[in-house]
């Protein structure tokens, strides 16, 4: 029996909090996939500043209660921002949309207390478009002993099938996403076999660099690593930071609040960018190496996606720290995928799987007890 092909929108706003990525895909939620449309809309300064300020205020579950009124107000503004973007896209494309996967904006994440708060009102979005909306993707995983992240590995697994078939790559294939946090999905062998892929958060991504730039300039990120490239790495401070910081376990998810920029506060802006970028690169490379050792994997190449792949200083530093000249480092763009929109495409795909009650979380990706589905389905019309 032929499986239904859904047309699904995925909305993703990451830890950089700069705007929303939107993707439209067609998929059966299994092995059929095609990309239809991708776009990005930057937050206006007012919403951007409100989101950053709100996240900075929330350090624990009590803060969620204390700031509940502000959370509700900003959540509505954020949801309406997403709705305006959807409206623009629907006008541009001639597609009948079946589902909307609405990741939302993370303002608090703590798997130890089984809470991950993403702003985004799925019920409101459903009523506005008379479409089925799936959001709150992380909670069911948390309820079943998982870390709530990363959720994209099942989509990375599908990508690896497509890339392997078209470009005849050898396994293992490692897909690394550098967003606010860096995570890796390792596909050890045949992606059609159950549980042949593993995922981990391995370190910071753009979060330290973005935070430093945001607090020192009227800018949101270090485009292409330009500022870092003009600065000088302070090796003494860098080595002290490396010696004093340890990721105790790659079995747990990471949050931007697990890292801070205080150790470079005495440096110039450019030197701070360079030193933070080098520190980030070290932790990513060290994490990748340790994951390879843990899984007894000898990777042939790393395929990078996410905004961090565009930071030339960061990428060159990662390559230098890895040191293995036999490992090929590639952009996922080289394999006909747009590396800016892998996560938004993933949540369009996850929305279909959630609607079909297919698993989106696995013991080898989020450490949940068993393979489970997730996401709340809203049909508010």
RODO-2510 file (C-alpha; in nm, 4 decimals, decimal comma):
residues 381
     n   res          X          Y          Z
     1     x     0,0000     0,0000     0,0000
     2     x     0,1404     0,3365    -0,1028
     3     x     0,2098     0,5711     0,1894
     4     x     0,0559     0,9167     0,1958
     5     x     0,2886     1,1999     0,1017
     6     x     0,2372     1,5029     0,3258
     7     x     0,3255     1,8640     0,2528
     8     x     0,4597     2,0038     0,5774
     9     x     0,5941     2,3356     0,7017
    10     x     0,8776     2,3369     0,9558
    11     x     0,9517     2,6435     1,1685
    12     x     1,2782     2,6650     1,3603
    13     x     1,4183     2,9462     1,5731
    14     x     1,7442     2,8448     1,7359
    15     x     1,9489     2,9516     2,0336
    16     x     2,1002     3,2435     1,8417
    17     x     1,7522     3,3998     1,8606
    18     x     1,8108     3,6023     1,5437
    19     x     1,5025     3,4956     1,3497
    20     x     1,2957     3,2082     1,2126
    21     x     1,3871     2,9526     0,9464
    22     x     1,0911     2,8133     0,7522
    23     x     1,0969     2,5102     0,5227
    24     x     0,8297     2,3408     0,3181
    25     x     0,8885     1,9730     0,2403
    26     x     0,7092     1,6719     0,1008
    27     x     0,7576     1,3413     0,2812
    28     x     0,5853     1,0248     0,3931
    29     x     0,7598     1,0527     0,7307
    30     x     0,9807     0,7592     0,6375
    31     x     1,2218     0,7469     0,3441
    32     x     1,0521     0,9754     0,0913
    33     x     1,1680     1,3371     0,1033
    34     x     1,1855     1,6420    -0,1208
    35     x     1,2512     2,0053    -0,0382
    36     x     0,9988     2,2560    -0,1746
    37     x     1,0850     2,5936    -0,0271
    38     x     1,3186     2,7509     0,2297
    39     x     1,3253     3,1031     0,3679
    40     x     1,4381     3,3044     0,6686
    41     x     1,2895     3,6058     0,8433
    42     x     1,4907     3,8104     1,0903
    43     x     1,3292     3,9250     1,4156
    44     x     1,2660     4,2957     1,4458
    45     x     1,4828     4,4589     1,7129
    46     x     1,1969     4,4818     1,9622
    47     x     1,1113     4,1110     1,9589
    48     x     1,4794     4,0124     1,9426
    49     x     1,5621     4,2156     2,2544
    50     x     1,2559     4,0829     2,4388
    51     x     1,3509     3,7222     2,3649
    52     x     1,7134     3,7690     2,4735
    53     x     1,6068     3,9513     2,7900
    54     x     1,3493     3,6868     2,8782
    55     x     1,5920     3,3982     2,8357
    56     x     1,8466     3,5780     3,0542
    57     x     1,5871     3,6061     3,3322
    58     x     1,5045     3,2346     3,3444
    59     x     1,7517     3,0148     3,5310
    60     x     1,5167     2,7675     3,7003
    61     x     1,1585     2,6457     3,7105
    62     x     1,0631     2,9091     3,9685
    63     x     1,1595     3,1799     3,7204
    64     x     0,9087     3,0329     3,4756
    65     x     0,6343     3,1008     3,7300
    66     x     0,7704     3,4401     3,8326
    67     x     0,7798     3,5654     3,4738
    68     x     0,4704     3,3799     3,3504
    69     x     0,2873     3,6983     3,2478
    70     x     0,5829     3,8233     3,0449
    71     x     0,6289     3,4760     2,8946
    72     x     0,2671     3,4695     2,7781
    73     x     0,2902     3,8179     2,6260
    74     x     0,6113     3,7471     2,4360
    75     x     0,4869     3,4028     2,3329
    76     x     0,1882     3,5637     2,1618
    77     x     0,4116     3,8149     1,9794
    78     x     0,6469     3,5356     1,8786
    79     x     0,3610     3,3176     1,7501
    80     x     0,2167     3,6058     1,5475
    81     x     0,5624     3,6714     1,4000
    82     x     0,5694     3,3095     1,2813
    83     x     0,2152     3,3429     1,1457
    84     x     0,3122     3,6473     0,9358
    85     x     0,6013     3,4496     0,7879
    86     x     0,3727     3,1559     0,7062
    87     x     0,1295     3,3954     0,5389
    88     x     0,4067     3,5354     0,3199
    89     x     0,5160     3,1867     0,2170
    90     x     0,1668     3,0581     0,1414
    91     x     0,1226     3,3546    -0,0954
    92     x     0,4474     3,2640    -0,2739
    93     x     0,3895     2,8930    -0,3225
    94     x     0,1064     2,6982    -0,4757
    95     x     0,0889     2,4201    -0,2174
    96     x    -0,1845     2,2739    -0,0021
    97     x    -0,0262     2,2499     0,3423
    98     x    -0,1165     1,9446     0,5514
    99     x     0,0838     2,0052     0,8694
   100     x     0,2876     2,2709     1,0473
   101     x     0,5785     2,1691     1,2706
   102     x     0,6317     2,4550     1,5157
   103     x     0,9501     2,4080     1,7204
   104     x     0,9210     2,7385     1,9041
   105     x     1,1884     2,9408     2,0820
   106     x     1,3677     2,7710     2,3706
   107     x     1,3993     2,9919     2,6783
   108     x     1,4712     2,7191     2,9364
   109     x     1,5945     2,3614     2,9140
   110     x     1,6721     2,1348     3,2101
   111     x     1,6267     1,7601     3,1563
   112     x     1,7109     1,6941     3,5222
   113     x     1,3705     1,8313     3,6192
   114     x     1,2003     1,7234     3,2938
   115     x     1,1245     2,0775     3,1790
   116     x     1,2008     2,2325     2,8422
   117     x     1,0140     2,5529     2,7653
   118     x     0,9716     2,6609     2,4044
   119     x     0,7713     2,9748     2,3362
   120     x     0,5062     2,9156     2,0730
   121     x     0,1298     2,8750     2,0928
   122     x     0,0353     2,5781     1,8732
   123     x    -0,3341     2,6200     1,9451
   124     x    -0,3319     2,9836     1,8282
   125     x    -0,1330     2,9014     1,5146
   126     x    -0,3746     2,6202     1,4294
   127     x    -0,6765     2,8487     1,4636
   128     x    -0,5145     3,1188     1,2479
   129     x    -0,4458     2,8883     0,9522
   130     x    -0,7060     2,6146     0,9985
   131     x    -0,4198     2,3658     0,9801
   132     x    -0,2956     2,0895     1,2087
   133     x    -0,0005     2,2183     1,4125
   134     x     0,2463     2,0046     1,6041
   135     x     0,4679     2,1619     1,8690
   136     x     0,6145     2,0926     2,2158
   137     x     0,8287     1,8217     2,0564
   138     x     1,0572     1,7646     2,3554
   139     x     0,8285     1,6956     2,6498
   140     x     0,7324     1,3342     2,5788
   141     x     1,0990     1,2449     2,5471
   142     x     1,1711     1,4114     2,8823
   143     x     0,8781     1,2240     3,0370
   144     x     1,0390     0,8961     2,9268
   145     x     1,3830     0,9584     3,0715
   146     x     1,5301     1,1353     2,7701
   147     x     1,7307     1,4557     2,7476
   148     x     1,4812     1,6257     2,5156
   149     x     1,7595     1,6763     2,2600
   150     x     1,8889     1,6365     1,9998
   151     x     1,5747     1,5594     1,7983
   152     x     1,7123     1,5977     1,4447
   153     x     1,9057     1,2642     1,4215
   154     x     1,6167     1,0698     1,2636
   155     x     1,6181     1,3298     0,9839
   156     x     1,9983     1,3173     0,9624
   157     x     1,9616     0,9417     0,9218
   158     x     1,7307     0,9977     0,6231
   159     x     1,9764     1,2514     0,4768
   160     x     2,2576     0,9989     0,5048
   161     x     2,0544     0,7491     0,2977
   162     x     2,0004     1,0070     0,0253
   163     x     2,3637     1,1222     0,0243
   164     x     2,5046     0,7694     0,0347
   165     x     2,2865     0,6557    -0,2534
   166     x     2,3557     0,9569    -0,4737
   167     x     2,7248     1,0134    -0,3978
   168     x     2,8308     0,6578    -0,3052
   169     x     2,9824     0,7608     0,0280
   170     x     3,1197     0,5016     0,2636
   171     x     2,9873     0,4588     0,6142
   172     x     3,0307     0,5706     0,8833
   173     x     2,8843     0,9109     0,7984
   174     x     2,8919     1,1852     1,0616
   175     x     2,6625     1,4874     1,0319
   176     x     2,7540     1,7759     1,2630
   177     x     2,5216     2,0690     1,3230
   178     x     2,6787     2,3871     1,4603
   179     x     2,3935     2,5961     1,5941
   180     x     2,3990     2,7565     1,9370
   181     x     2,5087     2,4130     2,0591
   182     x     2,6986     2,1608     1,8455
   183     x     2,5603     1,8100     1,8029
   184     x     2,6662     1,5097     1,6002
   185     x     2,4724     1,2245     1,4442
   186     x     2,6836     0,9220     1,3578
   187     x     2,5395     0,6744     1,1113
   188     x     2,7649     0,3734     1,1614
   189     x     2,6360     0,1554     0,8798
   190     x     2,3249     0,0768     0,6802
   191     x     2,0756     0,3505     0,7823
   192     x     1,7855     0,1169     0,7023
   193     x     1,8803    -0,1040     0,9944
   194     x     1,7233    -0,0214     1,3284
   195     x     1,9265     0,1883     1,5692
   196     x     2,2348     0,2136     1,3531
   197     x     2,2693     0,5840     1,4345
   198     x     2,3825     0,7640     1,7483
   199     x     2,3631     1,1278     1,8524
   200     x     2,5244     1,3524     2,1101
   201     x     2,5656     1,7157     2,2046
   202     x     2,9421     1,7650     2,1927
   203     x     3,0009     2,1270     2,2943
   204     x     2,9106     2,4895     2,2371
   205     x     2,8497     2,6071     1,8854
   206     x     2,7825     2,9737     1,8172
   207     x     2,6538     3,0574     2,1654
   208     x     2,9768     3,1919     2,3182
   209     x     3,0799     3,3914     2,0117
   210     x     2,7272     3,5289     1,9612
   211     x     2,7028     3,6313     2,3259
   212     x     3,0377     3,8128     2,3135
   213     x     2,9482     3,9976     1,9931
   214     x     2,6002     4,0845     2,1183
   215     x     2,7359     4,2308     2,4433
   216     x     3,0142     4,4312     2,2805
   217     x     2,8735     4,5487     1,9472
   218     x     2,5380     4,6310     1,7980
   219     x     2,5602     4,3074     1,6049
   220     x     2,4294     3,9525     1,6467
   221     x     2,7165     3,7302     1,5329
   222     x     3,0675     3,7212     1,3893
   223     x     2,9928     3,6854     1,0186
   224     x     3,2359     3,4414     0,8541
   225     x     3,4623     3,4706     1,1619
   226     x     3,5756     3,8157     1,0428
   227     x     3,6267     3,9631     1,3911
   228     x     3,8032     3,6523     1,5223
   229     x     4,0320     3,6548     1,2214
   230     x     4,1490     4,0086     1,3000
   231     x     4,2149     3,9268     1,6651
   232     x     4,4877     3,7323     1,8415
   233     x     4,4249     3,4221     2,0503
   234     x     4,5446     3,4661     2,4079
   235     x     4,7048     3,1238     2,4528
   236     x     4,7445     3,1591     2,8300
   237     x     4,3746     3,2334     2,8847
   238     x     4,2747     2,9703     2,6276
   239     x     4,4791     2,6949     2,7900
   240     x     4,3526     2,7885     3,1356
   241     x     3,9942     2,7704     3,0086
   242     x     4,0591     2,4313     2,8490
   243     x     4,2193     2,3009     3,1708
   244     x     3,9367     2,4326     3,3904
   245     x     3,6406     2,3178     3,1796
   246     x     3,5243     1,9648     3,1262
   247     x     3,2154     1,8159     2,9666
   248     x     3,1582     1,5345     3,2138
   249     x     2,9292     1,3262     2,9966
   250     x     2,8188     1,3236     2,6343
   251     x     2,5103     1,1290     2,7400
   252     x     2,3418     1,4518     2,8547
   253     x     2,2148     1,7432     2,6480
   254     x     2,3790     2,0837     2,6662
   255     x     2,2277     2,4300     2,6967
   256     x     2,3707     2,7722     2,6144
   257     x     2,3654     2,8481     2,9879
   258     x     2,6211     2,5723     3,0457
   259     x     2,8830     2,8105     2,9023
   260     x     2,9876     3,1709     2,9681
   261     x     3,2344     3,4251     2,8337
   262     x     3,3685     3,5546     3,1658
   263     x     3,7172     3,4136     3,1144
   264     x     3,7869     3,6557     2,8259
   265     x     3,6359     3,9675     2,9819
   266     x     3,9735     4,1449     3,0069
   267     x     4,0548     4,1036     2,6383
   268     x     3,9897     4,3392     2,3494
   269     x     3,6804     4,2683     2,1435
   270     x     3,8715     4,1075     1,8554
   271     x     4,1011     3,9050     2,0829
   272     x     3,7968     3,7881     2,2776
   273     x     3,6350     3,6709     1,9524
   274     x     3,9498     3,4835     1,8519
   275     x     4,0008     3,3206     2,1922
   276     x     3,6348     3,2204     2,2331
   277     x     3,6260     3,0799     1,8799
   278     x     3,9402     2,8758     1,9469
   279     x     3,7963     2,7477     2,2774
   280     x     3,4736     2,6501     2,0998
   281     x     3,6691     2,4734     1,8260
   282     x     3,8731     2,2792     2,0834
   283     x     3,5625     2,1537     2,2645
   284     x     3,3942     2,0525     1,9376
   285     x     3,7018     1,8679     1,8101
   286     x     3,7628     1,7046     2,1475
   287     x     3,3989     1,5952     2,1636
   288     x     3,4070     1,4474     1,8139
   289     x     3,7261     1,2563     1,8937
   290     x     3,5857     1,1160     2,2178
   291     x     3,2597     1,0113     2,0498
   292     x     3,4592     0,8274     1,7830
   293     x     3,6526     0,6454     2,0552
   294     x     3,3353     0,5658     2,2476
   295     x     3,1632     0,4141     1,9429
   296     x     3,4812     0,2619     1,7961
   297     x     3,4272     0,4622     1,4777
   298     x     3,6932     0,5628     1,2281
   299     x     3,5207     0,8383     1,0301
   300     x     3,5966     0,8950     0,6650
   301     x     3,4540     1,2455     0,6697
   302     x     3,2540     1,4990     0,8672
   303     x     2,9585     1,6731     0,7027
   304     x     2,8758     2,0092     0,8609
   305     x     2,5490     2,2035     0,8639
   306     x     2,4113     2,4954     1,0643
   307     x     2,5197     2,8584     1,0795
   308     x     2,8550     2,7837     1,2399
   309     x     2,9819     2,6105     0,9269
   310     x     3,0101     2,9561     0,7664
   311     x     3,2545     3,0802     1,0318
   312     x     3,5837     3,0277     0,8491
   313     x     3,7978     3,0904     1,1579
   314     x     3,5977     2,8400     1,3629
   315     x     3,6006     2,5719     1,0932
   316     x     3,9731     2,6065     1,0289
   317     x     4,0354     2,5815     1,4030
   318     x     3,8243     2,2651     1,4303
   319     x     4,0177     2,1103     1,1424
   320     x     4,3470     2,2041     1,3058
   321     x     4,2472     2,0505     1,6396
   322     x     4,1265     1,7294     1,4750
   323     x     4,4682     1,6935     1,3189
   324     x     4,3760     1,3853     1,1137
   325     x     4,4662     1,4678     0,7540
   326     x     4,2717     1,1658     0,6317
   327     x     3,9365     1,3059     0,7490
   328     x     3,7519     1,5045     0,4818
   329     x     3,5527     1,8022     0,6099
   330     x     3,2623     1,9011     0,3866
   331     x     2,9623     2,1325     0,3904
   332     x     2,6318     1,9518     0,3547
   333     x     2,5693     2,2018     0,0720
   334     x     2,8206     2,0014    -0,1332
   335     x     2,5634     1,7197    -0,1345
   336     x     2,2728     1,9323    -0,2625
   337     x     2,1259     2,0157     0,0787
   338     x     2,0963     2,3733     0,2040
   339     x     2,2932     2,3753     0,5291
   340     x     2,1016     2,6776     0,6589
   341     x     1,7711     2,4909     0,6691
   342     x     1,8441     2,1371     0,7866
   343     x     1,6775     2,1977     1,1238
   344     x     1,3638     2,3633     0,9844
   345     x     1,3331     2,0805     0,7315
   346     x     1,3836     1,8375     1,0193
   347     x     1,0914     1,9780     1,2165
   348     x     0,8682     1,9642     0,9102
   349     x     0,9678     1,5954     0,8881
   350     x     0,9222     1,5401     1,2631
   351     x     0,5730     1,6915     1,2403
   352     x     0,4760     1,4202     0,9907
   353     x     0,6260     1,1467     1,2073
   354     x     0,4499     1,2856     1,5155
   355     x     0,1171     1,2992     1,3331
   356     x     0,1653     0,9357     1,2253
   357     x     0,2741     0,8407     1,5799
   358     x     0,6148     0,7296     1,4541
   359     x     0,9176     0,7568     1,6858
   360     x     1,1219     1,0763     1,6885
   361     x     1,3339     0,9945     1,9966
   362     x     1,5567     0,6923     2,0511
   363     x     1,7714     0,5517     2,3325
   364     x     2,0848     0,6126     2,1228
   365     x     1,9978     0,9763     2,0500
   366     x     1,8264     1,1314     2,3534
   367     x     1,8809     0,8457     2,6096
   368     x     1,5060     0,7872     2,6433
   369     x     1,3880     0,4497     2,7725
   370     x     1,2553     0,3319     2,4350
   371     x     1,1865     0,4635     2,0861
   372     x     0,8911     0,7006     2,1195
   373     x     0,6972     0,9622     1,9300
   374     x     0,6449     1,3135     2,0612
   375     x     0,4871     1,6494     2,0029
   376     x     0,1435     1,7868     2,0816
   377     x    -0,1066     1,7839     1,7949
   378     x    -0,3379     2,0848     1,7753
   379     x    -0,6411     2,0947     1,5494
   380     x    -0,8077     2,4140     1,6678
   381     x    -1,0633     2,4660     1,3891
***
